[in-house]
């Protein structure tokens, strides 16, 4: 059980699990001592240990302060693999490939938006389909798919959903190389054929937020953020398309492991060597799902802009609806990092974790290269979200990675049980938050108490130095599936 796992304190915000048994590297957990007590209630620390068994893992199996139990890897898990001898693991990316967060700023203030807030949320709810299995108005043909899975967000912009400048503010400019249709099942294509421009369900959301605190004025200015500003935060991924790709390749990799004699403590860590046919095929299908997710968020942002235009009877210039950044937090990236004093190429798995590169890094879009990469940390629908900036310490300690959210504390079933007799719609409205959702159950599953305090999570990464706080966002309008 996880409470039996030995933890050695490095400093107030970092703990190490020493190597034992078949672990190839130690484990490292970013958390306070108080947070560890909650982390130890599920099997997340066991998963940190299990990930350390993976062939080719470098330096550490890492966990962020929002860590909780997931499939194979813990959610909030980070691991970098040697590209020659290491493996790729779908469980280290997650079922919702390239689930991520995008932040759009506006020129509007809360005072200007508040009188029409309900109308705005209603219009957003009408334009952005949400809920389990939700489908949108965009129907993809096979030729559409072939273009989309190669181009990513650029595909959407070419069709009028956004501006070319948006691409400057997305990781990898919104295009992940290598997406190939031959590596993808017909079932995956079918599941994603009508889900572009939709939120889905679970913890995915669209929020209207207000900047209510600035911690670093210089960086906030570079990001285009100011006090009382209205922003839109979008959290979603590759929908059924990515989910099916993950499902398909877990089965293929289990067969690969049996054939190659790879033995791991948990079959959910199904993997294949990066250089193997199975590894290469997964990466091709994975790249397609990454591009699908970026396209999805790009289209949802375009729908959001249109909602503002209609409700406030304004145009693009008056709205000032510019993308701040789009971060991925279920992803695997090939990057150069220092390992044992030497720079080498590794495949960094970030499962519920966000890239956090410092200023000057060549993989940061040029527009932010003199300040550092924006790091977006959403909270829950009744509390705050945060904007941070990447640091040099993250590059040295965590392969340039930070946390990705508040981190779940209650299971969905437990949250529903505790919230059964509550009216969360009314509770949030008393706090000045308009909530719209397809079903009551999703709202109960995602109630604020189901999550850790996002302030505590962000304080850990801030105080540990792997990302620094820039601004806090307060929700005033929320759409859930």
Order of alpha helices (4+ residues) and beta strands (2+ residues): beta-beta-beta-alpha-alpha-beta-beta-beta-beta-alpha-alpha-alpha-alpha-alpha-beta-alpha-beta-alpha-beta-alpha-alpha-beta-beta-beta-beta-beta-beta-alpha-beta-alpha-alpha-beta-alpha-alpha-beta
